[in-house]
Amino acid sequence: MSSPDASRARGSGVSASGPTPSLWLHILLRCVAGTGAALIVAAAVAFMLHGSGAAASAAFGYAVVALFFGVSLLIGHFVGRSNPSGALGIFVVTYAIKVVGFAAVLFFVGAPQWLDRTWFFGSAVGAVVLWQIIEVAVFARARHQLYHDDDGAPLSGQRAVDGHA
């Protein structure tokens, strides 16, 4: 005997959906959109209160954060297509390289004369916090395929379980 919900699902022709396509790129686009909207507000407020240097500093703080986190998601997107289980490992390596790279750039280049440190710092910290919130929320809502459905059709962009594409 089956429940009314089970018989309704069988009769409607609804099947289980697959994993979220292009997960890392989807997360990147959502993060850029969300933090970009906040940047527009922050830059407008900075411009009204302290002028164009403050607005540029807010935009520069956001750009550094977006570049820092965006590189990881892009690498995850491209690595995840060919090696989904290795994407998280490459994140760790990429993160270490980025920290050293950005620190070296900031150390050797230094702060430009026009930089308003308060707006730069506030924008960067705000962008990091907002970026992480959006990233975790989008990742939590994503569908992850845990097992290969052995229906005879290989998964797009992934190797089948038996090693054949």
Secondary structure as GFF3:
##gff-version 3
##sequence-region A 1 165
A	DSSP	alpha_helix	4	12	.	.	.	ID=ss1
A	DSSP	alpha_helix	23	50	.	.	.	ID=ss2
A	DSSP	alpha_helix	52	82	.	.	.	ID=ss3
A	DSSP	three_ten_helix	84	86	.	.	.	ID=ss4
A	DSSP	alpha_helix	87	109	.	.	.	ID=ss5
A	DSSP	alpha_helix	117	141	.	.	.	ID=ss6
###
